[in-house]
Every structure is written in C-alpha cells, then in structure tokens.
Amino acid sequence: MTTMPFDALACPLDGCPLVPSEKTWRCENGHSFDVARKGYVHLLPVQKKRSLDPGDSKEMVAARQRFLNAGFYTNIAEAVSDQVLQWLPSEGTGSILDAGSGEGYYLRHLASLAGARDISLIGVDISKWAVLAAAKQDKQTRWAVGSNANLPILPESLDLVLCLFGFPVYSEFARVLKPGGKVIQVDAGADHLRELREIIYPELKPPADTEMVDPEGFRTLVSTVLRFPLSLPDQDSIADLLAMTPHLYRANSEGLEKAASLESLVVTVDVVLKRLERR
C-alpha cells in the first residue's frame, strides 16, 4: 500500500489548478501560496476569513489531540475506516478528503488500515493550529488550511469526502467529487454525551427533528447509529472532552464548575454514520 499526498489543488482565489514549485504552489494567474516549514499549505485567503484566527484555538486542538490519541473514539475511527475501505475504487489510487480534518486523527487511522490499497489523502481545516498539529504527526498526507465553503480542490477529483462532526457544504462536496463519489458523514445523535450535558446545563433542549432529507445533489445509501458507553477515568479526560466540543462555550460558569469537580464520568456516545452518493 502506498499513501501519498493529494495534489489536485485549486487556487482559492480563481479556481485554477495549482502547480508545486519548490516551496510554493502557483496558479497560471500568478497567485502563489507558500508551503510552511512543517509542510502544510495555507489556502485560506485573508479576504475569505471571518476572523483573524478562525476555527479551533491552539488549546482546543491540543485537548482534542490528547483525547483522540488516548483511544476514546477508536470505535468511531474504525467504523469510518470500514466504510471507506468498502467504497474505495478497486483499481488505481483512491483519493480522499477529510473536510474539517482537525489534527488528523481519522486520516491517520485510515492510513494504518488501508492494506494493499493505494490512496492519496488530503485534510483541510479552517484552523491553522489544527493543520499544524496534523502536519507534525503525518508527512504522507497533504494538509491545507482552507474552508469547506470554498474547498481548494479541483472539480471531480475525489472519490470520497469525510465530514466527521463537521460542517458539511454539500454544493462544494458535489463539485469536488467524481460522479458516483461518496460522502461519509458522522454527526452527534440525540443522546450523544447526554450525561455530561445533564451536568453542565440547567435543562436539556428537546432533540431537533431528525427527519432524513437528502441534501441536494446526493442520495443517502446507508444511515446507521453507533452507540456505546465511554468511561472517562479522571478530571483531565473530562476536561479534554469538554474542550473539544461547543459545550465549553455554551455552558455557563456554574455548569463548567460542576464539570471541573468531577473525578470520573461515564457518558453515552451516540453518533449517526451516513453514507451519501453524489447523484
């Protein structure tokens, strides 16, 4: 098996193909993007940022890295990798994007299981801290700072897109996928981390309507629920889990104090894994 960086990159300013030249990627219109010392490329132009430092902070990325590398979400990574390996092309090199890749945990897990398959990988995240952490750990994947709303990828160049606890932009996914390409998506279910949420919030909101409607340009092939108990053995693991979720910013100070006082906690992991196909 050969794992290689994905190279069909598009200029985020005009959509033209980017061509590597030493430590720079350039398009035919003269736009250039330097490769950072750690090996990633920054493809999020300043005019397309909504803040000076978008995405997860350095501290959030570190918390997620500790939590995931400790193996707490191995069951999810294995389920995602199983789906990917089922739907990779049987011949040639399969091309895979993780859209909102964070610090790269799921792509690293996939690469470790790919067996005899040849795959080219790219992880895109809007957080420069996440992409930096990913690039430090994995030199066989292309890592890029970019946005799901304007993926720096050429049209119809990917076999699979992963969107794991992220923000799907289906019009962009449809643009970059080959005909018949797949999206593998993981979202939190109604009971995900319920025990933690019951502690930090005065009351829980009723679950949102989960009626399944296919996004434009896609049809749903499979939707399954993955559910298991997860034991968090100490304050550090609880704090790391909380820091990698939106709940850290949604909970009030009283709720956060309650979470900080916990010595251990068992939570329910409840996620929905869907496989979509580009029409």
N, C-alpha and C positions, 0 to 999 in steps of 0.2 A: 504493500500500500504506500502510495505517495501522497503526502499532504503538502499542498503548495498555496502560496498567496494568490488570491483572485486579482486579476489585472484589468478587467474590462471597466475601468473607471471613467466617469464623465465629469467634465468641468462643471462645478456647481453654479457658475455664472452664465454659461451659454449652452451647456449640454453637449458640447463637442467632446470627442474622445481625448483622454489624457494619455500622454506618452511619457514613460520614465526617461530621464536623462540625468545620470549620476545621482545626486541627492535632491532632485526636483522632478515634479510632474508638470508637463506643459500641454496646453492645447494649441490648436492652429491659429487662434486669435491672440496669442501672446500671454494669456493668463498663466501664471506659474504658482506652484504650491510646493513649499519645501518639505522634505522628509525630516522629521525631528530626530534628534540624536538617538532616541530609543527605538526608532524605526517606524513610527506611525506617521500618517499624513493628515494635515488639518484641512478639511474640505468644508468648513462652515464659514462662509464669508461674513465679515462683521456686519454688513447691511442686512443679513438674514438672521442675526441674533436678536432675541427679545430681551436679553440682559447681558451684562458684561461677562458673567461666568455661569452659563446655563447648565441645567442638568444637576446631577448629584454632586454634592460637595466632596472634598477630599476625605472628610471624616466619614461620610456615608459610604463612600466606596471602600474605605478600609474596614468598616463594620461588615459590609456585605462579603468582602473577601474572606474575612475571618470565619464568618458564619458558613458560607458555602464550602470553603476548603475543609471545614470540620466535618463535612459529610451529612449535614442535617437534611439537605434536599436531594440526596443521591437518588431516591426513588423517582423524583420528578425528572432528573437528568437522564436516568435510564429509560423512562417511558418516552421521553422526547427522542433520544438516540434510536430506540427501537423503531419509532415511526419514520425517522429519517432514513434509516438503513433499508426499510421496506420499500421506500419510494425513490431512492436514488436510481438513476439510469443504470441498466445492467452493463452497458458498454460505454467506453470513453470516460471522461472526467466529469464527475458531478460537481456542480457549482452551488454553493450555499451561502446565504447571507443571514447573519443574526442581526435583526433590526432592533436596536436598543440593547446592545450586547453586554453592557455593563463592563465588569472586569474580566469577562471572557470565560467564565466557568463552564457554561454549557457547550461552547465550541471545543474547549479543551477536552471535556468528557467525550464528546462525539469523536474527536480525532483519535482518542485512545481506543475506541471500539471499532474503527472503520474496517479493520481486517484487510482484505485484499482490494478494497475499493480505492480508486484514485479520486481524490476530492480537492477542490480549490475552495478556500474559505475566506470570508470577509466578515468582520464585525464592525458595525457602525453605531456610534453612540454620540449623543449631543454633549456629554460631559467629557471634557479633556482629561479630568482626573481618572475617570473610568478607563478611557482608552490608553492612558499612560500605564495604568496598572496592568491592563491586558497585555500591552506590548512588552512589558518587563518579563512576563511569565511565558510568552509564546511567540517564537520567532517564525513559525511556519504559517501563520495566518496574516492576512492583510488587515490592519487596524486603521480606522479612519474616524476622525471627529466629523460628524455630519448629522443631518436631521432626517427623520422619517418622512417629513413633509417635502423634502427635496433630496432624494437619495442620489449620491454622487456615483451613479451606476448606469451603464449604457442600457438602452431598451432591449428586452428579450434576451438577456444574457445569463439568467439564473434558472436553475432547476427547482430550488427550494428557498423559501424565506421562513425563518423562525421569528416569532414575535412572542416573547415569553415575559408575562407580567408587564407588557409594554403598551405603547400607544400605536395601534395599527392605523396606517393610512392606506386604505385598500386601493385607491387610484394609483398610488405610487407602486404598490406591490404588483398590481396588474401590469404596469408599464415595464417593470424590470424583469418579470418572469417570462420564460418561454411559453408558448402555447401548451396548455396542459400542465404547467408548473403548479407546484403545491405551496400552500402556506400551512405551517404547523404553529398553532397558537395555544398558549396557556394563559388562563385567566383565573382569578380568585373566585371560588364558589361562595354560596351564601353563608356557609359555616366556617370559612377559612379564618383561622386564628381567633375563633369565637371566644375562647376562654380569656385570651389577652384583652380583647376588645371589651368584654364584660367588666374587666377590672378598670380600664382606663377611661371608659365613657360612663356618664350617668345613666344612659339608656341607649340601646342599640336601635338604629333605624330599621324598619322592615326591609326585607330584601327587595331589590329592584325587580321589575318584571323581566323575566328571563326568556320570554317567547323568542324562539330562534327565527331570525330573518336573515337570509343570505345577503351578504354585502354585494353591492353592485359589481358585476364582473366575475363573481365567484359562485360556486355551489359547494355546500357542505357535504363532505363524503362521510365523515365519522365525527361523533361527539361523545366523549366518554368522561366519566368522573373518576378522578384518582383521590382517594381519601385514606388517611392513616393518622394515628396518634403520633405526636412528636414530643419527646421528653427533653426539656431544656434543664440541664443539671445545675446551673449556677446563675448568679446575677449577670455575669459577663455575657453569657449566651442569650439571655433575655434582652439585655440592653442592645446587643448587636442586631437581633431580630427586629426590635422596635425601631432602631436607627435606619434600617433598610426598607422601611415601609412609610407610607404617607401618614400613618397614625402618629408618628413622632411630632408632626406639626399640627395635627388636627386636635389632639388631646389637650386638655387644659393642664395647668400646673399641678392640680390635685391628683389628676389621673396619672400623670408622669411620676409623681412621688409614690403613689401606690405601686406602680410597676417597679420602681427602683428599690422598694423594700422587699421584693420577692426574693426568696432564696432558691427556688426552683419552680418549675411550672410545666404542666403537660397541656399542649394545645392540639387542636384538630387541624390538620392540613386537609383542605378541601379545594381542589382545583378542577377546572374543566379543560380538557385537552381536545382541541378540534383540529381536524384536517380539512382544508379547503382546497378546491381545484380551480384554477383560472379557466373561465369559460372560453 
